[in-house]
């Protein structure tokens, strides 16, 4: 299985040295931003890493499959589901816990 992360020489114009590639459309995303390694745009990618169990059909027994989807391909995949997935807003509990200092 080919590794889908490519390295490039660092130049003055391009500080980024690694890209993540969407397995569906081929779009590349920088793993590092211009300011440093904060995972850059690649932080918005979906990464699936699945190891097959015994008597598995896909991946087969003890095979490992790893793939990445950009936001657009992830959205299209989810929209193609026959049964809609549960979507929750994870930020609301975090916002509710912020102290308001009596306001």
Jmol script that loads the backbone (N, CA, C; Angstrom):
load data "model"
ATOM      1  N   UNK A   1       0.846  -1.173   0.000  1.00  0.00           N
ATOM      2  CA  UNK A   1       0.000   0.000   0.000  1.00  0.00           C
ATOM      3  C   UNK A   1       0.888   1.232   0.000  1.00  0.00           C
ATOM      4  N   UNK A   2       0.632   2.158  -0.888  1.00  0.00           N
ATOM      5  CA  UNK A   2       1.435   3.369  -1.008  1.00  0.00           C
ATOM      6  C   UNK A   2       1.093   4.354   0.102  1.00  0.00           C
ATOM      7  N   UNK A   3       2.088   5.012   0.613  1.00  0.00           N
ATOM      8  CA  UNK A   3       1.895   6.052   1.613  1.00  0.00           C
ATOM      9  C   UNK A   3       1.394   7.295   0.906  1.00  0.00           C
ATOM     10  N   UNK A   4       0.358   7.937   1.454  1.00  0.00           N
ATOM     11  CA  UNK A   4      -0.264   9.065   0.804  1.00  0.00           C
ATOM     12  C   UNK A   4       0.235  10.407   1.333  1.00  0.00           C
ATOM     13  N   UNK A   5       1.346  10.415   2.053  1.00  0.00           N
ATOM     14  CA  UNK A   5       1.940  11.663   2.522  1.00  0.00           C
ATOM     15  C   UNK A   5       3.217  11.878   1.733  1.00  0.00           C
ATOM     16  N   UNK A   6       3.358  13.048   1.138  1.00  0.00           N
ATOM     17  CA  UNK A   6       4.518  13.344   0.300  1.00  0.00           C
ATOM     18  C   UNK A   6       5.373  14.414   0.962  1.00  0.00           C
ATOM     19  N   UNK A   7       6.669  14.280   0.879  1.00  0.00           N
ATOM     20  CA  UNK A   7       7.563  15.304   1.410  1.00  0.00           C
ATOM     21  C   UNK A   7       8.151  16.091   0.259  1.00  0.00           C
ATOM     22  N   UNK A   8       8.443  17.347   0.526  1.00  0.00           N
ATOM     23  CA  UNK A   8       9.023  18.240  -0.469  1.00  0.00           C
ATOM     24  C   UNK A   8      10.173  18.999   0.172  1.00  0.00           C
ATOM     25  N   UNK A   9      11.140  19.441  -0.625  1.00  0.00           N
ATOM     26  CA  UNK A   9      12.201  20.280  -0.052  1.00  0.00           C
ATOM     27  C   UNK A   9      11.632  21.628   0.414  1.00  0.00           C
ATOM     28  N   UNK A  10      12.154  22.118   1.507  1.00  0.00           N
ATOM     29  CA  UNK A  10      11.717  23.410   2.030  1.00  0.00           C
ATOM     30  C   UNK A  10      12.444  24.511   1.273  1.00  0.00           C
ATOM     31  N   UNK A  11      11.688  25.504   0.816  1.00  0.00           N
ATOM     32  CA  UNK A  11      12.272  26.655   0.128  1.00  0.00           C
ATOM     33  C   UNK A  11      11.831  27.917   0.844  1.00  0.00           C
ATOM     34  N   UNK A  12      12.424  29.042   0.472  1.00  0.00           N
ATOM     35  CA  UNK A  12      12.038  30.319   1.080  1.00  0.00           C
ATOM     36  C   UNK A  12      10.594  30.664   0.752  1.00  0.00           C
ATOM     37  N   UNK A  13      10.102  30.252  -0.404  1.00  0.00           N
ATOM     38  CA  UNK A  13       8.739  30.582  -0.807  1.00  0.00           C
ATOM     39  C   UNK A  13       7.713  29.625  -0.204  1.00  0.00           C
ATOM     40  N   UNK A  14       8.103  28.395   0.057  1.00  0.00           N
ATOM     41  CA  UNK A  14       7.170  27.386   0.559  1.00  0.00           C
ATOM     42  C   UNK A  14       7.757  26.754   1.814  1.00  0.00           C
ATOM     43  N   UNK A  15       7.231  27.149   2.970  1.00  0.00           N
ATOM     44  CA  UNK A  15       7.725  26.668   4.244  1.00  0.00           C
ATOM     45  C   UNK A  15       7.207  25.259   4.519  1.00  0.00           C
ATOM     46  N   UNK A  16       6.073  24.909   3.939  1.00  0.00           N
ATOM     47  CA  UNK A  16       5.428  23.631   4.202  1.00  0.00           C
ATOM     48  C   UNK A  16       6.209  22.499   3.559  1.00  0.00           C
ATOM     49  N   UNK A  17       6.393  21.415   4.310  1.00  0.00           N
ATOM     50  CA  UNK A  17       7.173  20.308   3.782  1.00  0.00           C
ATOM     51  C   UNK A  17       6.380  19.016   3.642  1.00  0.00           C
ATOM     52  N   UNK A  18       5.142  18.964   4.118  1.00  0.00           N
ATOM     53  CA  UNK A  18       4.339  17.752   4.015  1.00  0.00           C
ATOM     54  C   UNK A  18       2.924  18.103   3.559  1.00  0.00           C
ATOM     55  N   UNK A  19       2.343  17.217   2.771  1.00  0.00           N
ATOM     56  CA  UNK A  19       0.952  17.394   2.360  1.00  0.00           C
ATOM     57  C   UNK A  19       0.190  16.105   2.613  1.00  0.00           C
ATOM     58  N   UNK A  20      -1.102  16.255   2.868  1.00  0.00           N
ATOM     59  CA  UNK A  20      -2.019  15.134   2.998  1.00  0.00           C
ATOM     60  C   UNK A  20      -2.872  15.147   1.744  1.00  0.00           C
ATOM     61  N   UNK A  21      -3.146  13.988   1.154  1.00  0.00           N
ATOM     62  CA  UNK A  21      -3.858  13.920  -0.114  1.00  0.00           C
ATOM     63  C   UNK A  21      -5.207  13.242   0.093  1.00  0.00           C
ATOM     64  N   UNK A  22      -6.285  13.880  -0.379  1.00  0.00           N
ATOM     65  CA  UNK A  22      -7.626  13.284  -0.327  1.00  0.00           C
ATOM     66  C   UNK A  22      -7.633  12.079  -1.262  1.00  0.00           C
ATOM     67  N   UNK A  23      -8.019  10.930  -0.737  1.00  0.00           N
ATOM     68  CA  UNK A  23      -8.019   9.714  -1.542  1.00  0.00           C
ATOM     69  C   UNK A  23      -9.115   9.712  -2.601  1.00  0.00           C
ATOM     70  N   UNK A  24     -10.117  10.563  -2.479  1.00  0.00           N
ATOM     71  CA  UNK A  24     -11.219  10.583  -3.453  1.00  0.00           C
ATOM     72  C   UNK A  24     -10.942  11.523  -4.612  1.00  0.00           C
ATOM     73  N   UNK A  25     -10.578  12.773  -4.310  1.00  0.00           N
ATOM     74  CA  UNK A  25     -10.431  13.765  -5.382  1.00  0.00           C
ATOM     75  C   UNK A  25      -8.980  14.137  -5.673  1.00  0.00           C
ATOM     76  N   UNK A  26      -8.046  13.776  -4.783  1.00  0.00           N
ATOM     77  CA  UNK A  26      -6.640  14.085  -4.984  1.00  0.00           C
ATOM     78  C   UNK A  26      -6.211  15.452  -4.485  1.00  0.00           C
ATOM     79  N   UNK A  27      -7.119  16.202  -3.859  1.00  0.00           N
ATOM     80  CA  UNK A  27      -6.771  17.532  -3.338  1.00  0.00           C
ATOM     81  C   UNK A  27      -5.709  17.399  -2.254  1.00  0.00           C
ATOM     82  N   UNK A  28      -4.745  18.299  -2.287  1.00  0.00           N
ATOM     83  CA  UNK A  28      -3.659  18.278  -1.311  1.00  0.00           C
ATOM     84  C   UNK A  28      -3.896  19.328  -0.236  1.00  0.00           C
ATOM     85  N   UNK A  29      -3.522  18.990   0.996  1.00  0.00           N
ATOM     86  CA  UNK A  29      -3.635  19.919   2.114  1.00  0.00           C
ATOM     87  C   UNK A  29      -2.320  19.923   2.872  1.00  0.00           C
ATOM     88  N   UNK A  30      -1.891  21.105   3.254  1.00  0.00           N
ATOM     89  CA  UNK A  30      -0.657  21.250   4.011  1.00  0.00           C
ATOM     90  C   UNK A  30      -0.834  20.724   5.432  1.00  0.00           C
ATOM     91  N   UNK A  31       0.112  19.894   5.872  1.00  0.00           N
ATOM     92  CA  UNK A  31       0.097  19.417   7.249  1.00  0.00           C
ATOM     93  C   UNK A  31       0.569  20.502   8.208  1.00  0.00           C
ATOM     94  N   UNK A  32       1.366  21.433   7.721  1.00  0.00           N
ATOM     95  CA  UNK A  32       1.874  22.534   8.539  1.00  0.00           C
ATOM     96  C   UNK A  32       1.444  23.853   7.915  1.00  0.00           C
ATOM     97  N   UNK A  33       1.157  24.825   8.761  1.00  0.00           N
ATOM     98  CA  UNK A  33       0.834  26.156   8.262  1.00  0.00           C
ATOM     99  C   UNK A  33       2.125  26.942   8.054  1.00  0.00           C
ATOM    100  N   UNK A  34       2.020  28.118   7.486  1.00  0.00           N
ATOM    101  CA  UNK A  34       3.198  28.971   7.280  1.00  0.00           C
ATOM    102  C   UNK A  34       3.826  29.375   8.612  1.00  0.00           C
ATOM    103  N   UNK A  35       3.027  29.434   9.693  1.00  0.00           N
ATOM    104  CA  UNK A  35       3.519  29.869  10.998  1.00  0.00           C
ATOM    105  C   UNK A  35       4.119  28.737  11.834  1.00  0.00           C
ATOM    106  N   UNK A  36       3.965  27.518  11.394  1.00  0.00           N
ATOM    107  CA  UNK A  36       4.496  26.390  12.154  1.00  0.00           C
ATOM    108  C   UNK A  36       3.626  25.167  11.988  1.00  0.00           C
ATOM    109  N   UNK A  37       3.972  24.120  12.686  1.00  0.00           N
ATOM    110  CA  UNK A  37       3.247  22.854  12.545  1.00  0.00           C
ATOM    111  C   UNK A  37       2.013  22.841  13.442  1.00  0.00           C
ATOM    112  N   UNK A  38       0.909  23.291  12.912  1.00  0.00           N
ATOM    113  CA  UNK A  38      -0.372  23.266  13.614  1.00  0.00           C
ATOM    114  C   UNK A  38      -1.341  22.361  12.869  1.00  0.00           C
ATOM    115  N   UNK A  39      -0.829  21.509  12.006  1.00  0.00           N
ATOM    116  CA  UNK A  39      -1.557  20.615  11.119  1.00  0.00           C
ATOM    117  C   UNK A  39      -2.240  21.369   9.994  1.00  0.00           C
ATOM    118  N   UNK A  40      -2.161  22.674   9.931  1.00  0.00           N
ATOM    119  CA  UNK A  40      -2.648  23.436   8.794  1.00  0.00           C
ATOM    120  C   UNK A  40      -4.031  23.020   8.345  1.00  0.00           C
ATOM    121  N   UNK A  41      -4.273  23.076   7.053  1.00  0.00           N
ATOM    122  CA  UNK A  41      -5.565  22.739   6.469  1.00  0.00           C
ATOM    123  C   UNK A  41      -5.901  21.258   6.650  1.00  0.00           C
ATOM    124  N   UNK A  42      -4.901  20.429   6.791  1.00  0.00           N
ATOM    125  CA  UNK A  42      -5.119  18.990   6.939  1.00  0.00           C
ATOM    126  C   UNK A  42      -5.904  18.655   8.204  1.00  0.00           C
ATOM    127  N   UNK A  43      -5.925  19.559   9.177  1.00  0.00           N
ATOM    128  CA  UNK A  43      -6.693  19.326  10.399  1.00  0.00           C
ATOM    129  C   UNK A  43      -8.186  19.207  10.094  1.00  0.00           C
ATOM    130  N   UNK A  44      -8.619  19.724   8.951  1.00  0.00           N
ATOM    131  CA  UNK A  44     -10.027  19.671   8.561  1.00  0.00           C
ATOM    132  C   UNK A  44     -10.358  18.410   7.765  1.00  0.00           C
ATOM    133  N   UNK A  45      -9.385  17.570   7.499  1.00  0.00           N
ATOM    134  CA  UNK A  45      -9.606  16.336   6.751  1.00  0.00           C
ATOM    135  C   UNK A  45     -10.148  15.241   7.669  1.00  0.00           C
ATOM    136  N   UNK A  46     -10.949  14.344   7.110  1.00  0.00           N
ATOM    137  CA  UNK A  46     -11.392  13.149   7.811  1.00  0.00           C
ATOM    138  C   UNK A  46     -10.366  12.054   7.539  1.00  0.00           C
ATOM    139  N   UNK A  47      -9.895  11.394   8.591  1.00  0.00           N
ATOM    140  CA  UNK A  47      -8.970  10.276   8.435  1.00  0.00           C
ATOM    141  C   UNK A  47      -9.637   9.032   8.987  1.00  0.00           C
ATOM    142  N   UNK A  48      -9.691   7.984   8.174  1.00  0.00           N
ATOM    143  CA  UNK A  48     -10.247   6.702   8.591  1.00  0.00           C
ATOM    144  C   UNK A  48      -9.093   5.713   8.652  1.00  0.00           C
ATOM    145  N   UNK A  49      -8.984   5.018   9.765  1.00  0.00           N
ATOM    146  CA  UNK A  49      -7.930   4.025   9.969  1.00  0.00           C
ATOM    147  C   UNK A  49      -8.612   2.785  10.536  1.00  0.00           C
ATOM    148  N   UNK A  50      -8.750   1.745   9.728  1.00  0.00           N
ATOM    149  CA  UNK A  50      -9.527   0.560  10.097  1.00  0.00           C
ATOM    150  C   UNK A  50      -8.690  -0.697   9.921  1.00  0.00           C
ATOM    151  N   UNK A  51      -8.707  -1.545  10.942  1.00  0.00           N
ATOM    152  CA  UNK A  51      -8.048  -2.845  10.863  1.00  0.00           C
ATOM    153  C   UNK A  51      -9.119  -3.921  10.866  1.00  0.00           C
ATOM    154  N   UNK A  52      -9.044  -4.837   9.906  1.00  0.00           N
ATOM    155  CA  UNK A  52     -10.035  -5.910   9.809  1.00  0.00           C
ATOM    156  C   UNK A  52      -9.854  -6.933  10.911  1.00  0.00           C
ATOM    157  N   UNK A  53     -10.972  -7.424  11.394  1.00  0.00           N
ATOM    158  CA  UNK A  53     -10.944  -8.462  12.410  1.00  0.00           C
ATOM    159  C   UNK A  53     -10.979  -9.838  11.770  1.00  0.00           C
ATOM    160  N   UNK A  54     -11.087 -10.850  12.599  1.00  0.00           N
ATOM    161  CA  UNK A  54     -11.162 -12.214  12.081  1.00  0.00           C
ATOM    162  C   UNK A  54     -12.438 -12.377  11.272  1.00  0.00           C
ATOM    163  N   UNK A  55     -12.345 -13.048  10.144  1.00  0.00           N
ATOM    164  CA  UNK A  55     -13.469 -13.303   9.233  1.00  0.00           C
ATOM    165  C   UNK A  55     -14.049 -11.997   8.674  1.00  0.00           C
ATOM    166  N   UNK A  56     -13.237 -10.951   8.637  1.00  0.00           N
ATOM    167  CA  UNK A  56     -13.699  -9.683   8.086  1.00  0.00           C
ATOM    168  C   UNK A  56     -13.764  -9.735   6.573  1.00  0.00           C
ATOM    169  N   UNK A  57     -14.699  -8.982   6.001  1.00  0.00           N
ATOM    170  CA  UNK A  57     -14.820  -8.939   4.547  1.00  0.00           C
ATOM    171  C   UNK A  57     -14.048  -7.770   3.959  1.00  0.00           C
ATOM    172  N   UNK A  58     -14.040  -6.624   4.640  1.00  0.00           N
ATOM    173  CA  UNK A  58     -13.261  -5.481   4.170  1.00  0.00           C
ATOM    174  C   UNK A  58     -12.973  -4.566   5.334  1.00  0.00           C
ATOM    175  N   UNK A  59     -11.752  -4.286   5.653  1.00  0.00           N
ATOM    176  CA  UNK A  59     -10.582  -4.974   5.131  1.00  0.00           C
ATOM    177  C   UNK A  59     -10.569  -6.421   5.598  1.00  0.00           C
ATOM    178  N   UNK A  60      -9.817  -7.241   4.888  1.00  0.00           N
ATOM    179  CA  UNK A  60      -9.760  -8.660   5.214  1.00  0.00           C
ATOM    180  C   UNK A  60      -9.036  -8.875   6.539  1.00  0.00           C
ATOM    181  N   UNK A  61      -9.008 -10.132   6.975  1.00  0.00           N
ATOM    182  CA  UNK A  61      -8.392 -10.487   8.256  1.00  0.00           C
ATOM    183  C   UNK A  61      -7.067  -9.768   8.477  1.00  0.00           C
ATOM    184  N   UNK A  62      -7.025  -8.995   9.544  1.00  0.00           N
ATOM    185  CA  UNK A  62      -5.814  -8.328  10.020  1.00  0.00           C
ATOM    186  C   UNK A  62      -5.183  -7.364   9.012  1.00  0.00           C
ATOM    187  N   UNK A  63      -5.876  -7.017   7.940  1.00  0.00           N
ATOM    188  CA  UNK A  63      -5.392  -5.974   7.037  1.00  0.00           C
ATOM    189  C   UNK A  63      -5.766  -4.624   7.622  1.00  0.00           C
ATOM    190  N   UNK A  64      -4.929  -3.653   7.347  1.00  0.00           N
ATOM    191  CA  UNK A  64      -5.200  -2.287   7.816  1.00  0.00           C
ATOM    192  C   UNK A  64      -5.398  -1.394   6.604  1.00  0.00           C
ATOM    193  N   UNK A  65      -6.421  -0.551   6.651  1.00  0.00           N
ATOM    194  CA  UNK A  65      -6.678   0.404   5.577  1.00  0.00           C
ATOM    195  C   UNK A  65      -6.778   1.791   6.202  1.00  0.00           C
ATOM    196  N   UNK A  66      -6.122   2.753   5.571  1.00  0.00           N
ATOM    197  CA  UNK A  66      -6.143   4.136   6.055  1.00  0.00           C
ATOM    198  C   UNK A  66      -6.389   5.040   4.857  1.00  0.00           C
ATOM    199  N   UNK A  67      -7.351   5.963   4.996  1.00  0.00           N
ATOM    200  CA  UNK A  67      -7.616   6.899   3.904  1.00  0.00           C
ATOM    201  C   UNK A  67      -8.083   8.229   4.468  1.00  0.00           C
ATOM    202  N   UNK A  68      -8.023   9.245   3.601  1.00  0.00           N
ATOM    203  CA  UNK A  68      -8.320  10.620   4.008  1.00  0.00           C
ATOM    204  C   UNK A  68      -9.324  11.230   3.029  1.00  0.00           C
ATOM    205  N   UNK A  69     -10.203  12.067   3.558  1.00  0.00           N
ATOM    206  CA  UNK A  69     -11.140  12.817   2.721  1.00  0.00           C
ATOM    207  C   UNK A  69     -11.079  14.293   3.081  1.00  0.00           C
ATOM    208  N   UNK A  70     -11.056  15.152   2.053  1.00  0.00           N
ATOM    209  CA  UNK A  70     -11.143  16.597   2.287  1.00  0.00           C
ATOM    210  C   UNK A  70     -12.568  16.922   2.738  1.00  0.00           C
ATOM    211  N   UNK A  71     -12.811  18.140   3.163  1.00  0.00           N
ATOM    212  CA  UNK A  71     -14.137  18.521   3.646  1.00  0.00           C
ATOM    213  C   UNK A  71     -15.216  18.349   2.583  1.00  0.00           C
ATOM    214  N   UNK A  72     -14.925  18.741   1.346  1.00  0.00           N
ATOM    215  CA  UNK A  72     -15.930  18.631   0.284  1.00  0.00           C
ATOM    216  C   UNK A  72     -16.312  17.177   0.034  1.00  0.00           C
ATOM    217  N   UNK A  73     -15.325  16.287  -0.059  1.00  0.00           N
ATOM    218  CA  UNK A  73     -15.606  14.867  -0.297  1.00  0.00           C
ATOM    219  C   UNK A  73     -16.295  14.237   0.906  1.00  0.00           C
ATOM    220  N   UNK A  74     -15.924  14.662   2.117  1.00  0.00           N
ATOM    221  CA  UNK A  74     -16.574  14.161   3.327  1.00  0.00           C
ATOM    222  C   UNK A  74     -18.052  14.552   3.313  1.00  0.00           C
ATOM    223  N   UNK A  75     -18.345  15.808   2.975  1.00  0.00           N
ATOM    224  CA  UNK A  75     -19.724  16.281   2.913  1.00  0.00           C
ATOM    225  C   UNK A  75     -20.523  15.481   1.877  1.00  0.00           C
ATOM    226  N   UNK A  76     -19.935  15.269   0.700  1.00  0.00           N
ATOM    227  CA  UNK A  76     -20.626  14.512  -0.346  1.00  0.00           C
ATOM    228  C   UNK A  76     -20.887  13.069   0.096  1.00  0.00           C
ATOM    229  N   UNK A  77     -19.927  12.466   0.781  1.00  0.00           N
ATOM    230  CA  UNK A  77     -20.110  11.106   1.272  1.00  0.00           C
ATOM    231  C   UNK A  77     -21.275  11.048   2.257  1.00  0.00           C
ATOM    232  N   UNK A  78     -21.286  11.952   3.227  1.00  0.00           N
ATOM    233  CA  UNK A  78     -22.346  11.970   4.239  1.00  0.00           C
ATOM    234  C   UNK A  78     -23.707  12.226   3.585  1.00  0.00           C
ATOM    235  N   UNK A  79     -23.758  13.120   2.607  1.00  0.00           N
ATOM    236  CA  UNK A  79     -25.019  13.407   1.932  1.00  0.00           C
ATOM    237  C   UNK A  79     -25.520  12.228   1.108  1.00  0.00           C
ATOM    238  N   UNK A  80     -24.659  11.282   0.784  1.00  0.00           N
ATOM    239  CA  UNK A  80     -25.068  10.112   0.004  1.00  0.00           C
ATOM    240  C   UNK A  80     -25.631   8.990   0.882  1.00  0.00           C
ATOM    241  N   UNK A  81     -25.544   9.113   2.205  1.00  0.00           N
ATOM    242  CA  UNK A  81     -26.034   8.070   3.109  1.00  0.00           C
ATOM    243  C   UNK A  81     -27.545   7.913   2.985  1.00  0.00           C
ATOM    244  N   UNK A  82     -28.031   6.694   3.037  1.00  0.00           N
ATOM    245  CA  UNK A  82     -29.479   6.450   3.054  1.00  0.00           C
ATOM    246  C   UNK A  82     -30.084   6.861   4.386  1.00  0.00           C
ATOM    247  N   UNK A  83     -29.346   6.639   5.453  1.00  0.00           N
ATOM    248  CA  UNK A  83     -29.781   7.020   6.794  1.00  0.00           C
ATOM    249  C   UNK A  83     -28.845   8.127   7.271  1.00  0.00           C
ATOM    250  N   UNK A  84     -29.409   9.272   7.575  1.00  0.00           N
ATOM    251  CA  UNK A  84     -28.603  10.427   7.980  1.00  0.00           C
ATOM    252  C   UNK A  84     -27.909  10.143   9.315  1.00  0.00           C
ATOM    253  N   UNK A  85     -26.637  10.523   9.437  1.00  0.00           N
ATOM    254  CA  UNK A  85     -25.934  10.337  10.711  1.00  0.00           C
ATOM    255  C   UNK A  85     -26.391  11.363  11.735  1.00  0.00           C
ATOM    256  N   UNK A  86     -26.157  11.054  12.985  1.00  0.00           N
ATOM    257  CA  UNK A  86     -26.454  11.982  14.063  1.00  0.00           C
ATOM    258  C   UNK A  86     -25.434  13.112  14.008  1.00  0.00           C
ATOM    259  N   UNK A  87     -25.919  14.350  14.004  1.00  0.00           N
ATOM    260  CA  UNK A  87     -25.040  15.516  13.975  1.00  0.00           C
ATOM    261  C   UNK A  87     -25.310  16.327  15.232  1.00  0.00           C
ATOM    262  N   UNK A  88     -24.269  16.579  16.002  1.00  0.00           N
ATOM    263  CA  UNK A  88     -24.392  17.345  17.233  1.00  0.00           C
ATOM    264  C   UNK A  88     -23.433  18.517  17.196  1.00  0.00           C
ATOM    265  N   UNK A  89     -23.766  19.568  17.920  1.00  0.00           N
ATOM    266  CA  UNK A  89     -22.884  20.725  18.030  1.00  0.00           C
ATOM    267  C   UNK A  89     -22.049  20.562  19.288  1.00  0.00           C
ATOM    268  N   UNK A  90     -20.789  20.185  19.118  1.00  0.00           N
ATOM    269  CA  UNK A  90     -19.906  19.934  20.264  1.00  0.00           C
ATOM    270  C   UNK A  90     -19.482  21.202  20.986  1.00  0.00           C
ATOM    271  N   UNK A  91     -19.674  22.365  20.382  1.00  0.00           N
ATOM    272  CA  UNK A  91     -19.217  23.600  21.013  1.00  0.00           C
ATOM    273  C   UNK A  91     -20.185  24.117  22.072  1.00  0.00           C
ATOM    274  N   UNK A  92     -21.466  23.776  21.980  1.00  0.00           N
ATOM    275  CA  UNK A  92     -22.435  24.311  22.939  1.00  0.00           C
ATOM    276  C   UNK A  92     -22.114  23.957  24.386  1.00  0.00           C
ATOM    277  N   UNK A  93     -21.757  22.710  24.712  1.00  0.00           N
ATOM    278  CA  UNK A  93     -21.396  22.436  26.112  1.00  0.00           C
ATOM    279  C   UNK A  93     -20.174  23.229  26.570  1.00  0.00           C
ATOM    280  N   UNK A  94     -19.217  23.448  25.677  1.00  0.00           N
ATOM    281  CA  UNK A  94     -18.027  24.216  26.041  1.00  0.00           C
ATOM    282  C   UNK A  94     -18.375  25.674  26.315  1.00  0.00           C
ATOM    283  N   UNK A  95     -19.237  26.253  25.496  1.00  0.00           N
ATOM    284  CA  UNK A  95     -19.653  27.648  25.679  1.00  0.00           C
ATOM    285  C   UNK A  95     -20.454  27.801  26.956  1.00  0.00           C
ATOM    286  N   UNK A  96     -21.308  26.840  27.264  1.00  0.00           N
ATOM    287  CA  UNK A  96     -22.140  26.911  28.481  1.00  0.00           C
ATOM    288  C   UNK A  96     -21.296  26.873  29.741  1.00  0.00           C
ATOM    289  N   UNK A  97     -20.119  26.260  29.697  1.00  0.00           N
ATOM    290  CA  UNK A  97     -19.269  26.137  30.880  1.00  0.00           C
ATOM    291  C   UNK A  97     -18.344  27.346  31.101  1.00  0.00           C
ATOM    292  N   UNK A  98     -18.371  28.315  30.203  1.00  0.00           N
ATOM    293  CA  UNK A  98     -17.496  29.492  30.353  1.00  0.00           C
ATOM    294  C   UNK A  98     -18.057  30.398  31.444  1.00  0.00           C
ATOM    295  N   UNK A  99     -17.235  30.720  32.448  1.00  0.00           N
ATOM    296  CA  UNK A  99     -17.717  31.612  33.512  1.00  0.00           C
ATOM    297  C   UNK A  99     -18.059  32.989  32.955  1.00  0.00           C
ATOM    298  N   UNK A 100     -19.127  33.566  33.422  1.00  0.00           N
ATOM    299  CA  UNK A 100     -19.559  34.873  32.925  1.00  0.00           C
ATOM    300  C   UNK A 100     -19.261  35.998  33.902  1.00  0.00           C
ATOM    301  N   UNK A 101     -18.625  35.706  35.034  1.00  0.00           N
ATOM    302  CA  UNK A 101     -18.282  36.724  36.046  1.00  0.00           C
ATOM    303  C   UNK A 101     -19.505  37.485  36.510  1.00  0.00           C
ATOM    304  N   UNK A 102     -20.617  36.767  36.759  1.00  0.00           N
ATOM    305  CA  UNK A 102     -21.818  37.384  37.301  1.00  0.00           C
ATOM    306  C   UNK A 102     -22.694  38.058  36.277  1.00  0.00           C
ATOM    307  N   UNK A 103     -22.392  37.966  35.020  1.00  0.00           N
ATOM    308  CA  UNK A 103     -23.233  38.625  34.012  1.00  0.00           C
ATOM    309  C   UNK A 103     -24.329  37.717  33.537  1.00  0.00           C
TER     310      UNK A 103
END
end "model"
wireframe off; spacefill off
backbone 0.3
color backbone group
